[in-house]
Amino acid sequence: MDYSLRVEERTIFKRIDWNLVIFVLALNIVGLFNLYSATHGPHSQDIQGLFANQIIWLGVGWSLYFIFTFIDYNLVSKLAYFIYFLNLGAVLFVTFYGAVALGAQRWIDLHFMRYQPSETMKLAMIMVFAKTMAHKRIDGKGLGIKDLIWPIILMGIPFVLIVKQPDLGTALLIAAISGTMILFMQVKKWILTILIISGVVAAPLAWKYALRDYQKARIQNFISPTNDPQGSGYNSIQSKIAVGSGRFFGKGFRKGTQSQLEFLPERHTDFIYSVLSEEFGMVGSSLVIALFCWLFLIMVRIASTARDKFGAILTVGVLSYIFWHMFINIGMVIGLLPIVGVPLPLLSYGGSSMLTTMTGLGLVSAVAYRRYIF
């Protein structure tokens, strides 16, 4: 009896995808070192406690990771619509009663943390999209108009609500993640062509009627940040100075002048990659990108060996969630994209972001754990 239990324990231990665990943990460790530097400068007394908070969020995040690893992810499929509408209700609540900070109404004050429903809405979208797409029978030409109506409605409702908060960056991320999952399932070429043309036509209309003045200013300052170096262009300029001053090997741990002397804004959240680049240079920043790329390859392998369509689509959704966050965050801090409030997964400070990311990775781990169970 004892022998059979030991064999079962070894089997359970062996089925966990440890490659996934190692690379997620590596990014966590880099993130903690980087966050410690960002929050322990000579003038950072007011944010030093965030490092201890992040360790707590990380501990809770890893607990969620392994809890979801051992839960059959088909349960997620059964609860997908419930989770989606629960999150949609939270987003709707924030629209009218949410806590306001930095001019935006995006959070629910839980006293021990500020919960951002739009963050968990991304994961809820991934779940409900995976369930919806997994049940569609597609011919060789891809998804048709009828196949796309319901997914577009599912994506469109939270998109509009989040834009009104206002949080255009998160809304666009929801659209990007949903679009990636749809493309993974393939779309008929004529529909894709129409969508691209519609996007091009809608862009000037969105500029004139949909975007707010501060959002237009972000785009204008992305093109030419020196137009307002002390105002709306300040963040972009300081971030690029930090990244460029790191050069090849960086200035060293806790020796970055832009971050330590508080020239760099939001250095523990949106601009955490700038801190990394300044202190560890191109070598350190490239290593982080390499870790992310290797993580993506592991997730592609997990998706390709998933035991069912739902597991594969779910994995692709989480992959796209992490990829688009990484791509937009790094793009904005090095001046390739406009400044938007998008955290860097596994590195930026934030409870909602960390718990959502680790839960998503836990679902991917669950897919890997069950890929050989028939």
C-alpha positions in Angstrom: 0.0 0.0 0.0 2.8 2.4 0.9 4.7 1.5 -2.2 1.7 2.2 -4.5 1.2 5.6 -2.8 4.8 6.5 -3.3 4.5 5.5 -7.0 1.4 7.7 -7.3 3.2 10.6 -5.7 6.1 10.2 -8.1 3.7 10.1 -11.0 1.9 13.3 -9.9 5.3 15.0 -9.4 6.5 13.9 -12.8 3.4 15.1 -14.7 4.0 18.7 -13.6 5.7 20.7 -16.4 8.8 21.8 -14.5 10.1 23.7 -17.5 7.2 26.0 -17.2 7.7 26.3 -13.4 11.4 27.1 -13.8 11.0 29.9 -16.4 8.0 31.5 -14.5 10.1 31.4 -11.3 13.1 32.9 -13.1 11.0 35.9 -14.2 9.6 36.2 -10.7 13.1 36.4 -9.2 14.2 39.0 -11.7 11.1 40.9 -10.9 11.7 40.9 -7.2 15.3 42.1 -7.5 14.2 44.8 -9.9 11.3 45.9 -7.7 13.5 46.0 -4.6 15.7 48.5 -6.4 12.8 50.5 -7.7 11.2 50.9 -4.2 14.4 51.4 -2.1 15.9 54.5 -3.4 17.0 57.4 -1.1 13.6 59.1 -1.6 11.4 56.0 -1.8 10.2 55.7 1.8 6.6 56.0 0.8 6.7 52.9 -1.5 9.2 50.6 0.3 6.3 48.6 1.7 5.3 47.6 -1.8 8.2 45.1 -2.0 6.9 43.1 1.0 3.4 43.3 -0.5 4.6 41.9 -3.8 6.2 38.9 -2.0 2.8 38.2 -0.4 1.0 38.5 -3.8 3.7 36.2 -5.3 3.1 33.6 -2.5 -0.7 33.7 -3.1 0.0 33.6 -6.9 2.0 30.4 -6.7 -0.6 28.9 -4.4 -3.2 29.6 -7.1 -0.8 28.2 -9.8 -0.6 24.8 -8.1 -4.3 24.7 -7.1 -5.3 25.2 -10.7 -2.6 22.7 -11.9 -4.3 19.9 -10.0 -7.9 21.0 -10.9 -9.3 19.4 -14.1 -9.5 22.4 -16.5 -12.7 21.0 -17.9 -14.3 22.5 -14.8 -13.2 25.9 -16.1 -15.1 25.1 -19.3 -18.2 24.4 -17.3 -17.9 27.6 -15.3 -16.7 29.8 -18.1 -19.9 31.8 -18.6 -20.5 32.1 -14.9 -17.0 33.5 -14.4 -17.4 35.8 -17.4 -20.7 37.4 -16.2 -19.4 37.6 -12.6 -16.4 39.7 -13.9 -18.7 41.6 -16.2 -20.8 42.5 -13.2 -17.7 43.7 -11.4 -16.7 45.9 -14.3 -20.2 47.3 -14.4 -20.0 48.0 -10.7 -16.7 49.9 -11.1 -18.3 52.1 -13.8 -20.6 53.6 -11.3 -19.1 53.0 -7.8 -15.4 52.3 -8.4 -12.6 54.0 -6.5 -11.0 56.9 -8.5 -7.2 57.3 -8.8 -5.1 59.3 -11.3 -8.3 60.5 -13.0 -9.7 57.0 -13.7 -12.4 54.9 -12.1 -11.0 51.4 -12.4 -10.8 49.9 -8.9 -12.9 48.4 -6.1 -11.5 49.2 -2.7 -11.3 45.9 -0.7 -9.3 47.7 2.1 -6.5 45.1 2.0 -6.0 45.7 -1.7 -7.5 47.6 -4.7 -9.1 45.1 -7.0 -9.1 46.0 -10.7 -12.0 44.0 -12.4 -10.7 44.9 -15.9 -7.6 42.9 -15.2 -9.4 39.6 -14.3 -11.9 40.4 -17.1 -9.0 39.5 -19.5 -8.7 36.0 -18.0 -12.5 35.6 -18.0 -12.6 36.5 -21.7 -9.9 33.9 -22.4 -12.0 31.2 -20.6 -15.3 32.1 -22.3 -13.6 32.4 -25.8 -11.9 29.0 -25.4 -15.3 27.4 -24.5 -17.1 29.1 -27.4 -14.4 28.3 -30.0 -13.9 24.7 -28.8 -17.5 23.9 -29.7 -17.4 25.3 -33.2 -17.0 23.1 -36.2 -14.9 24.8 -38.8 -14.5 23.9 -42.4 -11.2 24.2 -44.1 -11.8 27.9 -45.0 -12.0 29.1 -41.3 -14.6 30.9 -39.2 -17.5 32.6 -41.0 -19.7 35.6 -40.1 -22.2 33.6 -38.1 -19.3 32.0 -36.1 -18.0 35.5 -35.1 -21.2 37.3 -34.1 -21.4 35.8 -30.5 -17.6 36.1 -29.8 -17.6 39.7 -30.9 -20.6 40.5 -28.6 -18.8 38.8 -25.7 -15.7 40.9 -26.4 -17.6 44.1 -27.3 -19.6 44.6 -24.0 -16.6 44.7 -21.6 -14.6 46.6 -24.3 -17.1 49.5 -24.2 -17.5 49.5 -20.4 -13.7 49.6 -19.9 -13.2 52.3 -22.4 -15.6 54.5 -20.4 -13.6 54.1 -17.2 -11.5 55.4 -19.1 -8.9 52.7 -19.7 -8.3 52.5 -23.4 -5.1 50.4 -22.9 -6.8 47.6 -21.1 -9.8 47.7 -23.6 -7.4 47.4 -26.5 -5.6 44.5 -24.8 -8.9 42.6 -24.4 -9.5 43.2 -28.2 -5.9 42.0 -29.0 -6.2 38.9 -26.9 -9.6 38.0 -28.3 -8.4 38.7 -31.9 -5.4 36.5 -31.4 -7.6 33.6 -30.3 -9.9 34.1 -33.2 -6.9 34.1 -35.6 -5.6 30.9 -34.0 -8.9 29.3 -35.0 -8.6 30.8 -38.5 -10.9 33.3 -40.2 -12.1 33.3 -43.8 -9.8 35.5 -45.8 -12.5 37.9 -47.1 -13.7 38.5 -43.6 -10.1 39.3 -42.4 -9.7 41.7 -45.4 -13.0 43.5 -44.5 -11.9 43.8 -40.9 -8.5 45.3 -41.8 -10.2 47.8 -44.2 -12.8 48.7 -41.6 -10.0 49.4 -39.0 -8.2 51.7 -41.4 -11.4 53.6 -42.2 -12.4 53.8 -38.5 -9.0 55.1 -37.3 -9.6 58.8 -38.3 -13.2 58.7 -37.0 -12.0 57.3 -33.7 -9.4 60.1 -33.5 -12.0 62.7 -34.1 -15.0 61.4 -32.0 -13.8 58.6 -29.6 -10.4 59.6 -28.2 -10.2 62.0 -25.3 -7.8 64.9 -25.3 -5.2 63.2 -23.0 -5.3 60.1 -25.2 -4.6 62.2 -28.3 -1.8 63.9 -26.4 -0.2 60.5 -25.7 -0.2 59.7 -29.4 1.1 63.1 -30.4 3.9 62.9 -27.8 4.7 59.4 -28.9 5.4 60.9 -32.3 7.2 63.9 -30.9 7.7 63.8 -27.1 9.8 67.0 -27.1 6.7 69.0 -27.8 5.9 69.0 -24.1 9.0 67.7 -22.2 7.8 68.9 -18.8 4.2 67.7 -19.3 2.7 64.9 -21.4 6.0 64.0 -23.0 7.9 63.8 -19.6 7.3 60.0 -19.0 8.5 59.0 -22.4 11.6 61.1 -22.3 12.6 60.0 -18.8 12.0 56.4 -19.7 14.2 56.5 -22.9 16.9 58.3 -20.9 16.9 55.5 -18.4 17.0 52.8 -21.0 19.7 54.5 -23.1 21.9 55.4 -20.1 22.2 51.7 -19.1 24.2 51.0 -22.3 25.6 47.5 -22.6 26.2 46.3 -19.0 24.2 48.8 -17.0 25.0 51.0 -14.1 24.7 48.3 -11.5 22.1 47.1 -8.9 20.5 50.2 -7.2 22.8 52.5 -9.0 20.4 53.8 -11.7 20.2 57.6 -11.3 16.9 58.0 -13.2 15.0 55.6 -10.9 16.9 56.2 -7.6 16.5 59.9 -7.9 12.9 59.6 -8.9 13.1 61.2 -12.4 11.5 58.0 -13.7 7.7 58.0 -13.0 5.7 54.9 -12.0 9.1 53.0 -11.8 7.6 50.1 -9.8 4.7 49.5 -12.2 4.5 50.6 -15.8 8.2 51.6 -16.1 9.8 48.6 -14.3 11.5 47.6 -17.5 13.2 51.0 -17.6 14.7 50.4 -14.2 16.0 47.0 -15.4 17.5 48.5 -18.5 19.2 51.3 -16.7 20.8 49.0 -14.0 21.6 45.9 -16.1 21.9 47.4 -19.6 21.2 45.7 -22.8 22.5 42.4 -21.4 20.0 42.3 -18.6 17.0 43.6 -20.6 17.8 41.1 -23.4 18.0 38.3 -20.9 14.4 39.1 -19.7 13.1 39.1 -23.3 14.9 35.8 -23.9 13.2 34.3 -20.7 9.8 35.5 -22.0 10.5 34.0 -25.5 11.4 30.7 -24.0 8.3 30.8 -21.8 6.2 31.3 -25.0 7.9 28.3 -26.7 7.0 26.1 -23.7 3.4 27.3 -23.9 3.3 26.6 -27.7 4.5 23.1 -27.0 1.8 22.6 -24.3 -0.9 23.9 -26.7 0.3 21.6 -29.5 0.2 18.5 -27.2 -3.1 19.4 -25.4 -5.5 16.5 -25.1 -8.5 18.6 -26.5 -9.3 21.7 -28.4 -10.5 23.6 -25.3 -7.1 23.1 -23.6 -5.2 24.2 -26.7 -7.2 27.4 -27.2 -7.1 28.2 -23.4 -3.3 27.9 -23.6 -3.1 30.1 -26.6 -5.3 32.7 -24.9 -3.0 32.9 -21.8 0.0 33.0 -24.1 -1.5 36.0 -26.0 -2.3 37.6 -22.7 1.3 37.6 -21.5 2.7 38.3 -25.0 0.6 41.4 -25.6 1.3 42.8 -22.2 5.0 42.3 -22.6 5.0 43.7 -26.2 3.1 46.8 -25.3 4.9 47.5 -22.0 8.4 47.1 -23.5 7.4 49.0 -26.7 6.1 52.0 -24.7 9.1 52.3 -22.4 11.6 52.3 -25.3 9.6 54.7 -27.3 8.2 52.4 -30.0 4.5 52.7 -28.8 2.5 55.4 -27.1 2.5 55.4 -23.3 -0.4 53.4 -21.8 -1.0 51.9 -18.4 0.0 48.3 -19.1 2.1 46.4 -16.5 4.9 44.0 -17.4 3.7 40.5 -16.4 5.5 38.8 -13.5 7.8 41.9 -13.0 5.6 44.9 -12.4 4.1 45.5 -8.9 0.4 44.8 -8.6 -1.8 42.4 -6.8 -4.6 42.1 -9.5 -2.0 41.7 -12.3 0.1 39.1 -10.4 -2.8 37.0 -9.3 -4.4 37.0 -12.8 -1.2 36.1 -14.5 -0.3 33.3 -12.1 -3.9 31.9 -12.3 -3.6 31.9 -16.1 -0.3 30.1 -16.0 -1.8 27.7 -13.5 -4.5 26.9 -16.2 -1.7 26.3 -18.7 0.0 24.0 -16.2 -3.3 22.1 -15.8 -3.4 21.6 -19.6 0.2 20.3 -19.5 -0.5 18.1 -16.5 -3.4 16.3 -18.3 -2.1 16.1 -21.8 -1.3 12.4 -21.6 -4.5 11.4 -19.7 -7.0 9.8 -22.0 
